Amino acid sequence: MIDVLVVGGGISGLAFAWKAATAGRQVVLLESSPRVGGCIYSHSSKDGFWFEMGAHTVYNSYGGFLEMGNATGACETLVQRGPARSQFGLLRDGAVAWLTPPKVLLHLGWLEAAARFPFNVFRSKEGQTVASHFSRLLGPKNFAQILSPFFAAVPSQSADLFPAAGPGSLFKKRPRRKEIPRSFGFHGGLQTVCTATSKVTHLSVHTDSAAMTVARNSDGWQVRTHDGRVYSAPLLAIATPASVTPALVDGALPGLANAIRKVETVAVESVGVVLPRDRCWMPECAFVVPTDDLFFSMVTRDPFPDPDRRAFTFHFRPGISREKKRKRIVEVLRLRHEDLPSTLENAVTLPSATVDHAHKVAEIEKHIPDSLALVGNYFEGLAIEDCVGRAFAEWNRVGSTVPLLED
């Protein structure tokens, strides 16, 4: 018997499934791809060398994520980021300026900043976009030339129209676990936590199982997969992307489907490359951000150094051809075309929040029935902890609808 059925094996679905399983419910999770993790994607070679193709870093303010890591034993492999974490590059007009966080301030136009900062520092962010708030605070030129590219590097898309506060924003204050390094990773990558979570007691994970339809039945909910299998459970959690969920629920919950369709989305196309250390010209760094380029950021594995190899993941704007991507990678890494090794490619679709995102979320919430949990990165925000927090909150809301049966 299935108590809880979860559709989607990214961090949101895994967090909800973990909560349900550790509460003693029998949980089945359906994931359309061959692996769990979703936007958390740690690629590993046969000899164990790994690098991140998706999310890159977690912080000691990620309390829910740490709770999962501690409970599953994944935190035994926790490792602090090394010195390269504090250096990054600003790529402009073909030249890279190597910076540390304090040196970024030297690139601001101080006359513009000084004319605005004292008069706007205490003004509310509510109702403001990232662009309007920080342009008001430091000046539009400072924002466009410095802040906008760095903010875009975080969600791998332009963040100019993101809300400056509230649901969907990039800026959250959370309590920190001071006994944990401020920023860290795991030996084997962030996907270590996802893999460990997928193996907990009472949880059965079915990969390569794409859900096609959701319907109500006498047991509660029914999900049919691409290969004709049917799963039923009294409680259903949907953890698929905002671009996928509407088609999945349209037949059973058309109002919910239409509300989710209002969430804007954007494609992110990533390319990873591994090079021998002696073929890399650039100093060790956390990332390189261009001011105007085909890609939003190039993130490295350097904060977790390997003696022989370095890895670079380019997060490209959508719609760039493979040939143009490879050409740009060769230029940035200063390689000959024939020396570029095989690359790894990954594509995801992410929500693109706008200043009215809170209203969109409120409309979605109105259409969620009591026996359905809806989780994902299109509620509070894109950060891992935003996803985990939403999953935990949804379990607290609906978990009691499935009583714990005696063995």
C-alpha positions as CSV (number, residue, x, y, z in Angstrom):
1,M,0.0,0.0,0.0
2,I,1.2,3.5,-0.9
3,D,0.5,6.2,1.7
4,V,2.2,9.1,-0.1
5,L,2.9,9.4,-3.8
6,V,5.5,12.0,-4.9
7,V,5.9,13.0,-8.6
8,G,9.4,14.6,-9.2
9,G,12.7,13.7,-7.7
10,G,14.5,17.0,-7.4
11,I,15.4,18.4,-4.1
12,S,11.8,19.6,-3.5
13,G,10.3,16.2,-4.1
14,L,13.0,14.4,-2.1
15,A,12.6,16.7,0.8
16,F,8.9,16.1,1.0
17,A,9.4,12.3,0.5
18,W,12.0,12.3,3.3
19,K,9.6,14.1,5.7
20,A,6.8,11.6,4.9
21,A,9.1,8.5,5.1
22,T,10.7,9.5,8.4
23,A,7.2,10.0,9.7
24,G,6.6,6.3,9.0
25,R,4.5,6.6,5.8
26,Q,5.1,4.3,2.9
27,V,6.3,6.6,0.1
28,V,6.7,6.0,-3.6
29,L,8.6,8.7,-5.6
30,L,8.4,8.9,-9.4
31,E,11.2,10.6,-11.3
32,S,11.2,11.0,-15.1
33,S,15.0,11.0,-15.5
34,P,17.6,8.3,-14.7
35,R,18.8,10.1,-11.5
36,V,17.4,12.1,-8.6
37,G,18.5,15.6,-7.8
38,G,16.9,17.7,-10.5
39,C,18.8,21.0,-10.6
40,I,21.3,19.5,-8.3
41,Y,23.5,17.6,-10.7
42,S,27.0,16.4,-9.6
43,H,28.6,14.7,-12.5
44,S,31.2,12.0,-11.6
45,S,33.7,10.2,-13.8
46,K,34.5,6.6,-13.4
47,D,37.6,7.4,-11.3
48,G,35.6,9.6,-8.9
49,F,36.4,13.1,-10.1
50,W,33.2,15.1,-9.8
51,F,32.0,18.6,-10.5
52,E,28.7,20.5,-10.3
53,M,26.6,21.0,-13.4
54,G,23.7,22.6,-11.6
55,A,23.6,24.2,-8.1
56,H,27.2,24.8,-6.9
57,T,27.2,25.9,-3.2
58,V,25.2,25.6,0.0
59,Y,25.5,27.6,3.2
60,N,25.2,27.1,6.9
61,S,21.9,29.0,6.8
62,Y,20.4,26.1,4.9
63,G,18.9,24.5,8.0
64,G,16.5,22.2,6.4
65,F,19.0,20.9,3.9
66,L,21.5,20.3,6.7
67,E,18.8,18.5,8.6
68,M,18.4,16.1,5.7
69,G,22.2,15.7,5.3
70,N,22.7,14.9,9.0
71,A,19.8,12.4,9.2
72,T,21.0,10.5,6.1
73,G,24.7,10.5,7.0
74,A,25.6,12.7,4.0
75,C,27.0,15.4,6.2
76,E,29.8,13.0,7.1
77,T,31.3,13.9,3.8
78,L,30.9,17.7,4.3
79,V,33.9,19.7,3.2
80,Q,34.6,23.5,3.5
81,R,35.3,25.4,0.4
82,G,38.9,26.3,0.0
83,P,40.7,29.7,-0.6
84,A,39.6,29.9,-4.3
85,R,36.1,30.7,-3.0
86,S,37.1,34.3,-2.3
87,Q,38.5,35.1,-5.8
88,F,36.4,35.6,-8.9
89,G,36.8,37.2,-12.3
90,L,34.9,40.1,-14.0
91,L,35.1,39.6,-17.8
92,R,34.7,42.8,-19.7
93,D,35.9,43.6,-23.3
94,G,37.9,40.4,-23.5
95,A,39.9,41.1,-20.3
96,V,39.4,39.6,-16.8
97,A,39.8,41.6,-13.7
98,W,40.5,39.3,-10.7
99,L,38.6,40.4,-7.7
100,T,37.8,39.6,-4.1
101,P,34.5,40.8,-2.6
102,P,36.0,44.1,-1.2
103,K,37.6,44.9,-4.5
104,V,34.3,44.9,-6.3
105,L,33.6,48.2,-4.5
106,L,36.5,49.7,-6.3
107,H,34.7,49.3,-9.6
108,L,31.7,51.3,-8.6
109,G,31.4,54.9,-9.6
110,W,31.6,56.5,-6.3
111,L,30.2,59.9,-7.2
112,E,27.1,58.2,-8.4
113,A,26.9,56.0,-5.4
114,A,27.5,58.8,-2.9
115,A,24.8,60.9,-4.5
116,R,22.2,58.2,-3.9
117,F,23.1,55.8,-1.1
118,P,22.6,58.1,2.0
119,F,19.1,59.1,0.8
120,N,17.9,55.6,-0.1
121,V,19.6,53.1,2.2
122,F,16.7,52.8,4.5
123,R,13.9,52.8,1.9
124,S,11.8,49.7,1.7
125,K,12.4,47.0,-1.0
126,E,8.7,46.1,-1.1
127,G,7.2,46.5,-4.5
128,Q,10.7,47.1,-6.1
129,T,12.5,45.1,-8.7
130,V,16.2,44.2,-8.2
131,A,16.9,46.8,-10.9
132,S,14.8,49.6,-9.4
133,H,16.0,49.0,-5.8
134,F,19.7,48.9,-6.5
135,S,19.6,51.6,-9.1
136,R,17.9,53.8,-6.6
137,L,20.5,52.8,-4.0
138,L,23.8,53.0,-6.0
139,G,22.8,54.5,-9.3
140,P,21.6,53.1,-12.6
141,K,25.1,53.0,-14.2
142,N,26.6,51.2,-11.2
143,F,23.8,48.7,-11.4
144,A,24.0,48.1,-15.1
145,Q,27.8,47.7,-15.3
146,I,28.5,45.9,-12.0
147,L,25.6,44.6,-10.0
148,S,23.3,43.4,-12.8
149,P,25.9,40.9,-14.2
150,F,26.7,39.5,-10.7
151,F,23.0,39.1,-9.8
152,A,22.3,37.4,-13.1
153,A,25.1,34.9,-12.4
154,V,23.2,33.5,-9.3
155,P,20.0,32.3,-11.1
156,S,21.7,32.0,-14.5
157,Q,19.3,34.5,-16.0
158,S,18.7,38.2,-15.8
159,A,17.6,39.1,-12.3
160,D,16.8,42.7,-13.1
161,L,13.0,42.2,-12.9
162,F,13.1,39.8,-10.0
163,P,11.3,41.2,-6.9
164,A,13.7,42.8,-4.5
165,A,11.9,41.3,-1.5
166,G,9.4,38.5,-0.7
167,P,8.6,35.3,-2.7
168,G,10.8,34.8,-5.6
169,S,13.6,37.2,-4.4
170,L,17.2,36.3,-4.2
171,F,17.7,37.9,-0.8
172,K,16.7,36.0,2.3
173,K,17.8,36.2,5.9
174,R,18.0,32.9,7.7
175,P,19.6,31.8,11.0
176,R,23.1,30.4,10.6
177,R,24.5,27.2,12.1
178,K,27.8,28.6,13.4
179,E,29.3,25.2,14.0
180,I,29.1,24.6,10.2
181,P,31.4,26.3,7.7
182,R,29.7,29.4,6.2
183,S,29.8,27.8,2.7
184,F,30.5,24.2,1.9
185,G,30.1,21.2,-0.3
186,F,30.3,17.4,-0.1
187,H,32.9,14.9,-1.3
188,G,31.2,13.7,-4.5
189,G,29.2,16.9,-4.9
190,L,25.8,18.2,-3.6
191,Q,24.0,15.2,-5.2
192,T,25.5,13.1,-2.4
193,V,22.6,14.4,-0.2
194,C,20.0,13.6,-2.8
195,T,21.3,10.1,-3.3
196,A,21.4,9.4,0.4
197,T,17.9,10.8,0.8
198,S,16.6,8.5,-1.9
199,K,17.7,5.5,0.1
200,V,15.9,6.1,3.4
201,T,13.6,3.5,4.9
202,H,10.0,3.6,3.7
203,L,10.9,5.4,0.5
204,S,10.9,3.6,-2.9
205,V,12.3,5.6,-5.8
206,H,11.3,4.8,-9.4
207,T,13.6,6.5,-11.9
208,D,12.8,6.7,-15.7
209,S,9.2,6.9,-14.7
210,A,7.6,10.0,-16.3
211,A,4.2,10.9,-14.9
212,M,1.7,11.7,-17.7
213,T,-1.6,12.4,-16.0
214,V,-3.0,13.0,-12.6
215,A,-6.6,12.1,-11.7
216,R,-8.8,11.7,-8.6
217,N,-10.1,8.3,-7.7
218,S,-11.7,6.5,-4.8
219,D,-8.3,6.1,-3.0
220,G,-7.5,9.8,-3.4
221,W,-5.2,10.3,-6.3
222,Q,-4.1,8.3,-9.4
223,V,-1.0,8.9,-11.5
224,R,-0.4,7.2,-14.8
225,T,3.2,7.0,-16.2
226,H,4.5,7.0,-19.7
227,D,4.7,3.2,-19.8
228,G,1.1,2.7,-18.7
229,R,1.7,1.9,-15.0
230,V,-0.8,3.3,-12.6
231,Y,-0.1,4.4,-9.0
232,S,-2.7,5.4,-6.4
233,A,-2.4,7.0,-2.9
234,P,-4.5,9.1,-0.6
235,L,-1.9,11.9,-0.6
236,L,-0.1,13.2,-3.6
237,A,2.8,15.6,-3.8
238,I,3.7,17.2,-7.1
239,A,7.3,18.4,-7.4
240,T,7.7,18.9,-11.1
241,P,8.9,22.2,-12.7
242,A,6.4,25.1,-13.3
243,S,6.8,24.4,-17.1
244,V,5.6,20.8,-16.6
245,T,3.0,20.8,-13.8
246,P,0.2,22.5,-15.7
247,A,-0.1,19.8,-18.4
248,L,0.1,17.1,-15.6
249,V,-2.8,18.5,-13.5
250,D,-4.9,20.1,-16.2
251,G,-7.5,17.3,-16.4
252,A,-8.0,17.1,-12.6
253,L,-7.4,20.7,-11.6
254,P,-7.7,23.1,-14.5
255,G,-7.8,26.2,-12.2
256,L,-4.6,25.2,-10.6
257,A,-3.0,24.5,-14.0
258,N,-4.0,28.0,-15.3
259,A,-2.6,29.7,-12.1
260,I,0.8,27.9,-12.5
261,R,0.9,28.9,-16.2
262,K,1.2,32.5,-15.1
263,V,4.7,31.8,-13.7
264,E,7.2,32.8,-16.3
265,T,10.1,30.4,-17.0
266,V,13.4,30.5,-18.8
267,A,15.7,27.8,-20.2
268,V,19.2,27.4,-18.8
269,E,21.7,25.5,-20.9
270,S,24.9,24.4,-19.2
271,V,28.2,23.0,-20.6
272,G,30.8,21.4,-18.4
273,V,34.5,20.8,-19.4
274,V,37.3,19.1,-17.5
275,L,40.9,20.0,-18.3
276,P,44.4,18.9,-17.0
277,R,45.6,21.5,-14.5
278,D,48.7,22.3,-16.6
279,R,46.5,23.4,-19.5
280,C,44.6,26.1,-17.5
281,W,45.8,29.6,-17.9
282,M,43.7,31.3,-15.3
283,P,44.3,31.4,-11.5
284,E,42.1,29.4,-9.2
285,C,38.8,31.1,-8.7
286,A,35.2,30.5,-7.7
287,F,33.7,31.8,-10.9
288,V,33.9,34.3,-13.8
289,V,31.1,36.7,-14.5
290,P,30.9,38.5,-17.9
291,T,29.3,41.9,-18.2
292,D,27.9,41.1,-21.6
293,D,28.3,37.7,-23.2
294,L,26.8,34.5,-24.4
295,F,26.9,33.0,-20.9
296,F,25.8,34.3,-17.5
297,S,28.6,32.7,-15.5
298,M,31.4,30.2,-15.6
299,V,31.6,28.4,-12.3
300,T,34.7,26.3,-11.3
301,R,35.4,23.4,-9.0
302,D,38.5,25.2,-7.7
303,P,37.1,25.7,-4.2
304,F,37.4,21.9,-3.9
305,P,40.8,21.6,-5.6
306,D,42.1,18.5,-7.3
307,P,45.8,18.0,-7.8
308,D,45.5,17.0,-11.5
309,R,42.3,18.5,-13.0
310,R,40.1,21.5,-13.0
311,A,36.5,21.7,-14.1
312,F,34.5,24.6,-15.5
313,T,30.7,24.8,-16.0
314,F,29.4,27.5,-18.4
315,H,25.8,28.6,-17.9
316,F,24.7,29.9,-21.2
317,R,21.8,32.1,-22.4
318,P,19.1,30.0,-24.1
319,G,19.1,29.5,-27.8
320,I,22.9,29.5,-28.4
321,S,24.0,26.8,-30.9
322,R,26.4,24.1,-29.8
323,E,29.0,25.4,-32.2
324,K,28.9,28.9,-30.8
325,K,29.0,27.6,-27.2
326,R,32.1,25.5,-28.0
327,K,33.7,28.5,-29.7
328,R,33.2,30.7,-26.8
329,I,34.5,28.1,-24.3
330,V,37.6,27.8,-26.4
331,E,38.1,31.5,-26.3
332,V,37.6,32.0,-22.6
333,L,39.8,29.0,-21.7
334,R,42.4,30.0,-24.3
335,L,42.5,26.6,-26.0
336,R,42.9,25.5,-29.5
337,H,39.7,24.0,-31.0
338,E,41.3,20.6,-31.4
339,D,42.3,20.6,-27.7
340,L,38.8,21.0,-26.3
341,P,37.9,17.7,-24.8
342,S,34.4,16.1,-24.7
343,T,31.9,18.3,-23.0
344,L,28.9,17.5,-20.8
345,E,25.6,19.2,-21.5
346,N,22.6,19.8,-19.3
347,A,19.4,21.8,-19.8
348,V,16.8,22.8,-17.2
349,T,13.9,25.2,-17.1
350,L,13.7,27.6,-14.2
351,P,11.1,30.0,-13.0
352,S,11.8,33.7,-13.8
353,A,10.2,35.7,-11.0
354,T,8.7,39.1,-11.6
355,V,7.7,41.9,-9.2
356,D,4.2,40.5,-8.9
357,H,5.4,37.0,-8.1
358,A,3.8,37.0,-4.6
359,H,0.4,37.6,-6.2
360,K,0.9,34.6,-8.6
361,V,1.9,32.4,-5.7
362,A,-1.2,33.5,-3.7
363,E,-3.4,32.6,-6.7
364,I,-1.8,29.1,-7.0
365,E,-2.3,28.5,-3.3
366,K,-6.1,29.1,-3.6
367,H,-6.4,26.2,-6.0
368,I,-4.4,23.5,-4.0
369,P,-6.8,21.0,-2.4
370,D,-6.2,19.6,1.1
371,S,-5.0,16.2,0.0
372,L,-2.4,17.6,-2.5
373,A,1.0,19.0,-1.8
374,L,2.6,21.3,-4.3
375,V,6.3,22.0,-4.0
376,G,9.1,23.4,-6.1
377,N,11.3,26.3,-6.8
378,Y,8.5,28.6,-8.0
379,F,7.2,29.5,-4.6
380,E,9.7,31.1,-2.2
381,G,12.6,31.1,-4.6
382,L,15.3,29.3,-6.5
383,A,17.7,28.6,-3.6
384,I,18.0,25.0,-2.3
385,E,16.7,26.0,1.1
386,D,13.7,27.8,-0.4
387,C,12.8,24.5,-2.0
388,V,13.4,22.4,1.1
389,G,11.5,24.9,3.3
390,R,8.5,24.8,1.0
391,A,8.5,21.0,1.1
392,F,8.7,20.9,4.9
393,A,5.9,23.4,5.2
394,E,3.7,21.4,2.8
395,W,4.2,18.2,4.8
396,N,3.3,20.1,8.0
397,R,0.1,21.2,6.2
398,V,-1.1,17.9,4.7
399,G,0.8,15.1,6.5
400,S,-1.9,14.6,9.1
401,T,-4.4,13.7,6.4
402,V,-2.6,10.3,6.1
403,P,-2.8,8.6,9.5
404,L,0.1,6.4,10.6
405,L,-1.2,2.8,10.5
406,E,-0.1,0.2,13.1
407,D,2.0,-2.7,11.7
